[in-house]
Structures are given as C-alpha cells and as structure tokens.
Amino acid sequence: MKRGVHIDRPLAFLLALLVAGGALMFASAAFGLLARGATHMTSVAFNHLVLGVGLGLVGLLITTRIEYRIWRRFAPHLFVLACIATAAVFIPHIGFEHGGGRRWLSIAGFTFQPAETLKIGAVILAAAYFSLIKDRIGQIRYGLLGLFAILAVPVGLLIMQPDLGTLGIVVISTIAVYFAAGAPWRDILIIILGGIIALGILAYMRPYVMDRVTVFLNPSHAPQAEGYQIKQALIAIGSGGIFGRGLGQGVQKFTYLPEPMGDSIFAVLGEELGFVGASGLVIVFLLFALRGYAVATRTQDLFGGLLAIGISTYLGAEAFVNIAAMLGLAPLTGIPLTFISQGGSAMLVSLASAGILLNISRRSS
C-alpha cells in the first residue's frame, strides 16, 4: 500500500459533518441570543465564524500538510509557549476576568483563551516524552514522575484561573497517552487514588466545586442558583421528544436557557432535533474518536500512535463531558461542545489539532 498520499477519508468525512452541522446549530442558537436583545451579536458571530471556523480551517489545512514528526522536535518549545500564554492572563490590562474566571487575553481588540493551547501542547509533549523513554516507562522516576512533571505547571495555572474543565481535559488526554505508552497498572491505580484525594481537597478548598458536585448528585438542588442551568437544559432536551421541534424552532434558547451558543448548545440541539438528532451526534463523535484510535494503531512509529491517541482522547473527551453535563450525567464544567459551541480559540485549536490527526493518517499503513 502506498503511504503518504491520502488522508483517512472516513475520519475527514466525520470531521466535515461535525463542523458543518455545528455551524448550523450555532446559527440556530444565535437567533435565541439575538431575540433576547443582545447587542454584541456581530462580535460574537465574527469571533466564532471568522476567527474560529475560518482561521481554524486554515489551521486545519496547514497542520494536515505539515509532517507530524516535526512536532516531536518542537514539543518542549510549544509546551512552554502554551504555559507562558496561559500565565499571561494574570498580567493587568491584558488578561481579563469573565464569568468568575480569569481566562482570557485581550490584545488589539481580539480576545483569546490561551488555555486551549495547553490541551494540544500537553498531548504533544507527553507523546514525545513517553515515546523517548518507552523502555523505562515502568520505572517510577521516568514514568509516573515524568507524567507529574508534565502536568505540574498546567495544573497550577488552571487551578489559579480557575478553569477546572480545561484542567480535566488536559489531565485525561495526557494520562491516555501515558497509559497507551505502556504504563503499569500500579501507576494507573496510584493516579486514580491520587485523583480522588485531589478532587476531595479541591472541593474543600473551592466551595463552588462542591456546589457543582452537589447539583450533580441532586439536580433539584438550588434550582434558581447553581442548579439553574442543568434544570433548563433538561427541560429543553426533554421537550424535544423523539424527533424534535425542528431546526430553528426551539423555544428555550429564546427564554431561560443559559449560554445557548456556548456549553448549553447540546440542549438546543436536543430540543430542535430530538432524541434522534442528539443520539446521532453522540454516534458521530463516538465514530470520530474510534476512527482516531484506529489511525493510532496503524502508525509506523510510537510517537505518531501516541499523538493520535492523545488528540482523539482530547477532542472526544471534551465532547462527551459536555454532553454528559447537559444530560445530568456529569457535573457542569463549562467545557464547550467540540466543533459546535461558540468560541473562536477553542474552535481554532480543535481544528488545528484535528489537522495533525489527519496528517498522521496520511502516513499510516
């Protein structure tokens, strides 16, 4: 079989389906915000469609054509730059706070969430590092401590912001790379135990984390406060029935549903396309992630395989955590729905990451 010629067509088709369908859902959800009298719709649409989808597709085309092995050489540099950019949100007059978190940079009138770059930066560094020490991964000093060293700075920065949703995706995708590289079960059990203890400490130190866990365990808790978003999301999804009200015909986006273009967009989709449409989206995301893993199994080098696993996990986990939160199956995190939710920086980085995955598929056997 000739290598280095064609990208994985099923993977490309699933990606195109998600991006095109996401643009339609974004447009539908945007009407809800417009009807509420929002005065910043032009900037929101420009940020998402031009800076997010437009530049994201340019980034996709560029990363699809760049030989993926080059990322291994620059992995430490990319990771350090992502950390510096994420830390820059604490600089006065450049970083700014919104929605209870200091997560954005404002430069020359444009806003950007630099923590998005940590997702792909951590994955690239983890793939490069664990492919380098593959024969010593069973040793704690190289394996487990190496994993902790990669995560140390992102964990600190994201807790300070705070942005626990992004932190969760960074940790999940990096651990997935570590596990795929051959981590012993001893280390996996240590990570699980350590994660439970860390979450307990975090919930104790950050009351809003405990509030979200409480709402997850009891959705009727504080229906006008912490539980408001999940309550309205479930109403929207439930009112969609089997086939939905029809695209653009949703009601909740016009009234009470918070963030209809953001992390609640799945609820808009559930109301307008019903159980059939919502289930279809879940299946497409599942097939996308599984196809990414299939690409990983066909790569000719360990770095490419680990990188494909990390990117597939990052993009898939982000989508499924968002969907689970809207269904009351996971605590709310504010994580966007991959390729669909409003967010120029998230869309840009996601599409560029998908381009790397497509490039890996071009060089798979």
C-alpha positions as CSV (number, residue, x, y, z in Angstrom):
1,M,0.0,0.0,0.0
2,K,1.4,3.4,-0.9
3,R,1.9,5.6,2.1
4,G,1.9,9.4,2.5
5,V,-0.8,10.0,-0.2
6,H,-4.3,10.1,1.2
7,I,-5.8,11.2,4.4
8,D,-8.2,8.9,6.2
9,R,-11.4,9.6,4.3
10,P,-13.9,8.3,7.0
11,L,-12.1,10.5,9.6
12,A,-12.2,13.5,7.3
13,F,-15.9,12.9,6.5
14,L,-16.8,12.7,10.2
15,L,-14.9,15.9,10.9
16,A,-16.6,17.7,8.0
17,L,-20.0,16.5,9.2
18,L,-19.3,17.9,12.7
19,V,-18.1,21.2,11.5
20,A,-20.9,21.8,9.0
21,G,-23.6,20.6,11.5
22,G,-22.0,22.7,14.2
23,A,-22.3,25.8,12.0
24,L,-26.0,25.2,11.5
25,M,-26.6,24.7,15.2
26,F,-24.6,27.8,16.1
27,A,-26.7,29.8,13.7
28,S,-29.9,28.5,15.2
29,A,-28.7,29.1,18.7
30,A,-27.6,32.6,17.8
31,F,-31.1,33.6,16.9
32,G,-32.0,32.9,20.5
33,L,-29.4,35.4,21.8
34,L,-30.5,38.0,19.1
35,A,-34.1,37.7,20.2
36,R,-33.1,38.4,23.8
37,G,-31.9,41.8,22.7
38,A,-28.1,41.1,22.7
39,T,-26.2,44.0,21.3
40,H,-22.9,42.1,20.8
41,M,-24.1,39.5,18.2
42,T,-21.9,40.9,15.5
43,S,-18.7,40.4,17.5
44,V,-19.8,37.0,18.7
45,A,-20.6,35.8,15.2
46,F,-17.3,37.3,13.9
47,N,-15.3,35.7,16.7
48,H,-16.8,32.2,16.1
49,L,-17.3,32.1,12.4
50,V,-14.3,34.1,11.1
51,L,-11.7,33.7,13.9
52,G,-12.8,30.3,14.9
53,V,-14.1,28.4,11.9
54,G,-12.4,30.5,9.3
55,L,-8.9,30.6,10.8
56,G,-9.5,27.1,12.2
57,L,-10.0,25.7,8.7
58,V,-6.8,27.5,7.6
59,G,-5.0,25.9,10.6
60,L,-6.5,22.5,9.7
61,L,-5.2,22.7,6.1
62,I,-1.7,23.8,7.3
63,T,-1.4,21.1,10.0
64,T,-2.7,18.5,7.6
65,R,0.2,19.2,5.3
66,I,2.9,19.5,7.9
67,E,4.8,16.3,8.6
68,Y,3.6,15.3,12.1
69,R,7.1,14.1,13.2
70,I,8.2,17.8,13.3
71,W,6.0,18.3,16.3
72,R,8.2,16.0,18.3
73,R,11.3,18.2,17.8
74,F,9.5,21.3,19.0
75,A,7.3,19.7,21.7
76,P,9.1,21.4,24.7
77,H,9.0,24.7,23.0
78,L,5.3,24.5,22.1
79,F,4.5,23.4,25.7
80,V,6.5,26.3,27.3
81,L,4.9,28.8,24.9
82,A,1.4,27.5,25.8
83,C,2.2,27.8,29.5
84,I,3.5,31.3,29.1
85,A,0.5,32.3,27.2
86,T,-1.8,30.8,29.8
87,A,0.1,32.6,32.6
88,A,-0.3,35.9,30.7
89,V,-4.0,36.1,31.7
90,F,-2.7,37.3,35.1
91,I,-1.0,40.4,33.6
92,P,-3.0,43.5,34.3
93,H,-4.7,45.2,31.2
94,I,-4.0,42.2,29.0
95,G,-5.8,39.4,30.9
96,F,-9.3,39.9,32.0
97,E,-11.9,38.1,34.1
98,H,-15.4,36.9,32.9
99,G,-17.9,34.6,34.4
100,G,-15.9,34.1,37.6
101,G,-12.6,33.1,35.9
102,R,-9.6,34.9,34.7
103,R,-9.1,33.0,31.5
104,W,-8.9,35.4,28.5
105,L,-6.4,37.7,26.9
106,S,-7.5,40.9,25.1
107,I,-5.0,42.2,22.5
108,A,-5.7,44.8,19.9
109,G,-9.4,44.3,20.3
110,F,-9.3,40.5,19.9
111,T,-9.9,38.0,22.7
112,F,-8.3,34.6,23.1
113,Q,-8.4,31.9,25.7
114,P,-4.8,30.7,25.8
115,A,-5.5,27.6,28.0
116,E,-6.9,26.0,24.8
117,T,-3.3,25.6,23.6
118,L,-2.4,23.7,26.7
119,K,-4.6,20.8,25.6
120,I,-2.7,20.1,22.4
121,G,0.7,21.3,23.9
122,A,0.5,18.8,26.8
123,V,-0.5,16.0,24.4
124,I,2.4,16.7,22.0
125,L,4.9,16.9,24.9
126,A,3.5,13.7,26.5
127,A,3.7,11.8,23.2
128,A,7.3,13.0,22.6
129,Y,8.5,12.2,26.1
130,F,6.9,8.8,26.6
131,S,8.0,7.6,23.1
132,L,11.5,8.6,24.1
133,I,11.6,6.7,27.4
134,K,9.4,3.8,26.3
135,D,11.9,1.2,27.6
136,R,11.9,2.8,31.1
137,I,8.3,3.7,31.5
138,G,7.8,1.1,34.2
139,Q,10.3,2.9,36.4
140,I,8.6,5.5,38.7
141,R,11.3,8.1,38.2
142,Y,10.8,8.1,34.4
143,G,7.1,7.1,34.1
144,L,4.9,8.4,36.9
145,L,7.1,11.2,37.9
146,G,7.5,12.2,34.3
147,L,3.8,12.4,34.0
148,F,3.5,14.5,37.1
149,A,6.3,16.8,35.8
150,I,4.3,17.4,32.5
151,L,1.1,18.2,34.4
152,A,2.5,20.2,37.3
153,V,2.5,23.7,35.6
154,P,-0.8,23.3,33.7
155,V,-2.5,22.1,37.0
156,G,-1.2,25.1,38.9
157,L,-2.1,27.6,36.2
158,L,-5.6,26.2,35.6
159,I,-6.5,26.0,39.3
160,M,-5.4,29.6,39.8
161,Q,-7.6,30.9,36.9
162,P,-9.8,28.8,37.8
163,D,-10.6,26.6,34.7
164,L,-11.3,23.1,36.0
165,G,-13.0,22.0,32.8
166,T,-9.8,22.6,30.7
167,L,-7.8,21.1,33.5
168,G,-9.8,17.9,33.3
169,I,-9.3,17.6,29.6
170,V,-5.6,18.2,29.8
171,V,-5.2,15.5,32.6
172,I,-7.5,12.9,30.8
173,S,-5.7,13.2,27.4
174,T,-2.2,13.2,28.9
175,I,-3.0,10.2,31.1
176,A,-4.4,8.4,28.0
177,V,-1.0,8.9,26.3
178,Y,0.8,7.6,29.3
179,F,-1.5,4.5,29.5
180,A,-1.1,3.8,25.8
181,A,2.7,4.1,26.1
182,G,2.7,1.1,28.4
183,A,2.2,2.5,31.9
184,P,2.0,-0.3,34.5
185,W,-1.3,-0.9,36.3
186,R,0.4,0.0,39.5
187,D,0.8,3.6,38.3
188,I,-2.8,3.7,37.0
189,L,-4.1,2.8,40.4
190,I,-1.9,5.4,42.0
191,I,-3.2,8.0,39.6
192,I,-6.9,7.1,40.3
193,L,-6.3,7.2,44.1
194,G,-4.4,10.4,43.9
195,G,-7.1,11.9,41.6
196,I,-9.8,11.1,44.2
197,I,-7.8,12.7,47.0
198,A,-7.0,15.8,44.9
199,L,-10.7,16.3,44.0
200,G,-11.7,16.0,47.6
201,I,-9.1,18.6,48.6
202,L,-10.2,20.9,45.7
203,A,-13.8,20.6,46.6
204,Y,-13.0,21.5,50.2
205,M,-10.8,24.5,49.3
206,R,-13.1,25.7,46.4
207,P,-16.8,25.8,47.6
208,Y,-18.1,26.3,44.0
209,V,-16.6,22.9,43.1
210,M,-18.6,21.3,46.0
211,D,-21.7,23.2,44.8
212,R,-21.4,21.7,41.3
213,V,-20.9,18.2,42.7
214,T,-24.0,18.7,44.9
215,V,-26.1,19.8,41.9
216,F,-24.8,16.7,40.0
217,L,-25.9,14.4,42.8
218,N,-29.2,16.2,43.4
219,P,-30.3,18.1,40.2
220,S,-33.2,19.8,42.1
221,H,-30.7,21.5,44.5
222,A,-30.7,25.3,44.2
223,P,-32.9,25.4,41.1
224,Q,-32.6,29.2,40.9
225,A,-28.8,29.3,41.5
226,E,-26.3,26.5,40.9
227,G,-28.8,24.1,39.6
228,Y,-30.5,26.5,37.2
229,Q,-28.5,25.7,34.0
230,I,-28.9,21.9,34.3
231,K,-32.6,22.4,35.1
232,Q,-33.2,24.4,31.9
233,A,-31.1,22.2,29.8
234,L,-33.1,19.1,30.9
235,I,-36.3,20.9,30.1
236,A,-35.1,21.8,26.6
237,I,-33.8,18.3,25.9
238,G,-37.0,16.7,27.3
239,S,-39.3,18.9,25.3
240,G,-37.6,17.8,22.0
241,G,-39.2,14.4,22.2
242,I,-38.2,11.8,19.6
243,F,-37.8,14.0,16.5
244,G,-37.6,17.5,18.0
245,R,-39.4,20.7,17.2
246,G,-37.4,21.3,14.0
247,L,-34.2,23.1,13.3
248,G,-34.5,26.7,14.4
249,Q,-37.8,26.1,16.1
250,G,-36.5,25.7,19.7
251,V,-38.1,27.7,22.4
252,Q,-35.7,27.5,25.4
253,K,-33.0,29.4,23.6
254,F,-35.3,32.4,23.4
255,T,-36.1,32.4,27.1
256,Y,-34.4,30.8,30.0
257,L,-31.6,28.6,28.8
258,P,-28.2,30.0,29.8
259,E,-25.3,30.0,27.2
260,P,-27.4,28.6,24.3
261,M,-24.4,29.1,21.9
262,G,-21.9,28.0,24.5
263,D,-21.8,25.0,26.7
264,S,-25.6,24.6,26.5
265,I,-25.8,24.2,22.7
266,F,-26.4,20.5,23.0
267,A,-29.6,21.3,24.9
268,V,-30.6,23.5,21.9
269,L,-29.8,20.6,19.6
270,G,-31.8,18.2,21.7
271,E,-34.9,20.4,21.7
272,E,-34.8,21.1,17.9
273,L,-33.6,17.7,16.6
274,G,-35.0,15.5,19.4
275,F,-33.7,12.1,20.6
276,V,-32.9,11.0,17.1
277,G,-30.7,14.1,16.4
278,A,-29.0,14.1,19.8
279,S,-28.2,10.4,19.5
280,G,-26.9,10.9,16.0
281,L,-24.5,13.5,17.3
282,V,-23.3,11.2,20.0
283,I,-22.7,8.4,17.5
284,V,-20.8,10.7,15.1
285,F,-18.5,11.8,18.0
286,L,-18.0,8.2,19.0
287,L,-17.1,7.2,15.5
288,F,-14.7,10.1,15.2
289,A,-12.9,9.1,18.3
290,L,-12.8,5.4,17.4
291,R,-11.5,6.3,13.9
292,G,-8.8,8.4,15.5
293,Y,-7.8,5.4,17.7
294,A,-7.8,3.2,14.6
295,V,-5.4,5.6,12.9
296,A,-3.1,5.3,16.0
297,T,-3.0,1.5,15.6
298,R,-1.7,1.9,12.0
299,T,1.1,4.3,12.6
300,Q,4.7,3.3,11.8
301,D,6.2,4.9,14.9
302,L,5.3,5.2,18.6
303,F,5.3,9.0,18.7
304,G,2.6,9.1,15.9
305,G,0.5,6.5,17.6
306,L,0.6,8.2,21.0
307,L,-0.1,11.6,19.4
308,A,-3.1,10.2,17.6
309,I,-4.4,8.7,20.8
310,G,-3.9,11.9,22.7
311,I,-5.6,14.1,20.2
312,S,-8.5,11.6,19.7
313,T,-9.0,11.5,23.5
314,Y,-8.8,15.3,23.9
315,L,-11.4,16.0,21.2
316,G,-13.6,13.1,22.1
317,A,-13.5,13.6,25.9
318,E,-14.3,17.3,25.5
319,A,-17.4,16.5,23.6
320,F,-18.6,13.7,25.8
321,V,-18.0,15.6,29.1
322,N,-20.1,18.5,27.7
323,I,-22.9,16.2,26.6
324,A,-22.9,14.3,29.9
325,A,-23.2,17.5,31.8
326,M,-26.2,18.6,29.8
327,L,-27.8,15.3,30.5
328,G,-27.1,15.4,34.2
329,L,-24.6,12.6,34.0
330,A,-21.6,14.6,35.0
331,P,-21.0,17.9,36.9
332,L,-21.2,21.1,34.9
333,T,-17.7,22.2,33.9
334,G,-18.1,24.9,31.2
335,I,-16.4,22.8,28.6
336,P,-17.5,23.6,25.1
337,L,-19.0,21.1,22.7
338,T,-16.2,20.3,20.3
339,F,-16.6,21.9,16.8
340,I,-20.0,23.2,17.7
341,S,-20.1,25.6,20.7
342,Q,-19.3,29.3,20.5
343,G,-15.6,30.0,21.0
344,G,-13.1,31.2,18.5
345,S,-10.0,30.0,20.3
346,A,-11.5,26.6,21.1
347,M,-12.6,26.1,17.5
348,L,-9.2,27.2,16.1
349,V,-7.2,24.9,18.3
350,S,-9.6,22.0,17.9
351,L,-9.4,22.2,14.1
352,A,-5.7,22.6,14.0
353,S,-5.4,19.5,16.3
354,A,-7.7,17.6,14.0
355,G,-5.4,18.5,11.1
356,I,-2.4,16.9,12.9
357,L,-4.5,13.8,13.3
358,L,-5.4,13.8,9.6
359,N,-1.7,14.2,8.8
360,I,-0.9,11.1,10.9
361,S,-3.5,9.2,9.0
362,R,-1.8,10.1,5.7
363,R,1.3,8.3,6.9
364,S,-0.4,5.2,8.3
365,S,0.0,1.9,6.7
